Amino acid sequence: MLFSVIIIPMIVGLSIPLIKWKKRSHMEIFLETFVILNSLLVWAMILNEGVESFTLVRFVGDLSISFRLDGLAMVFAGLVSALWPFATLYAFEYMTKEENERVFFLFYTVTYGVTLGIATAGNILTMYFFYELLTLVTVPLVMHTLTRKAILASRKYLYFSIGGAAFAFIGMIFVIIYGVTADFVYGGVLEQMADGGRSNALLLIYVLAFMGFGVKAAVCPFNSWLPDAGVAPTPVTALLHAVAVVKSGAFAIMRFTYYCFGVDYLKGTWAQYVVMAVTMVTIVYGCSMAVKETHFKRRLAYSTISNLSYILFGVTIMTPFGLVGALSHLVMHAVMKICSFFCAGAVIHVTEREYITELDGLGYKMPQVFGIFTLSAFALMGVPGLAGFVSKWNLAEAAVDSGMPLAYVGIACLLVSALLTAIYMMSVVIRAFFPGKDFDHKVNEGIKDPNWKMMLPLYVFVVFIVAFGINSGSLVNFFVNIAQGLI
């Protein structure tokens, strides 16, 4: 059953161009039905909590392609499977103005299965295999429009991803050689090394692998591919920036830190300080660039760069509380960012306006879209009662609890980021609802909110944002159990 949730989306995706659809609606029903069923199957396994591991191929020794649904896998797989059906529904309407949509939905659906492969990987070899495969299936999505910008963006994404994967590969090899097992074990697999010491060579390998996996998580200085990838259709960029690619990078770093090297091996070393410093620089850099960016989707892309390093900052604290904060923001940011990206996509789909200077007065013509965008903006800022406040509070609490002077600097970075987030998000809201007395509203005639296929996912995401902000106790307790190695 565990492998079926990975292979079903792949088979369904590959079948889309092969079937002769009499009507487009038939393809939509077919695709949405299987995506929903696959998501329900994932959640049935999560709620069952009794799914055994599954080995697909066994190589030499304990090297294998195998899958397991532990606590960390439940979080990522649950997040992906919860958001993908709504993203697919949204894509149906968005792609009505795009060409080659069958090819688009082929790779879009296959990406669902590949991402679940990363989430449920039982060892580092399996995770690395699907991590590489994720690059291959998402490159066609980035270059879907086949414009010059799209082709250049896809090349950059491919080059960066291959380069990052090379460093991640080095880390994988060292874990396999020096670890007691290639399987993911909470607490790490390097504790029983023969020399028992903290070799500077292995710490260097950790830093290199962190930066390698960090390419997909858009850490400085390897993040320029992410804003450029915004040329892809919004259903792609939303998943790139909220769920599939960037979260896979952050998830891989969690696995590598807590389940391969182990925090006891890393904590207090120069390697910890280096990677933590990288995350703090990225936090401030991303939100600073977002303030000056005038393209709507690129601004949100820089916001993603900043917020991803929130997650990695929690990871680099290297305490159970740090992992709780990282998991909190992994989930909260996914919901907030996919919501804001889909709002931006709705505006572009309806108006074909891509720059923030062109959004004046649209709040009156698209009140639902910009009302939801405003709520997502408040959440990203960390307003109490919304999802963003919960995760940022958990990260700040973890930093204080760690007692590390550098972690206190990280809190200052979070505060600076919150201020800059308010500037770059609320400036969009102000333009939309308060264009000025001299503004001619006739330029927006005929514009209205999109249909239900776009609006339904937005309302669902708003419910998540508010629900997580008001009552996140059970979810955070689940994260605590994971961070203590109980799940």
Order of alpha helices (4+ residues) and beta strands (2+ residues): alpha-alpha-beta-beta-alpha-alpha-alpha-alpha-alpha-alpha-alpha-alpha-alpha-alpha-alpha-alpha-alpha-alpha-alpha-alpha-alpha-alpha
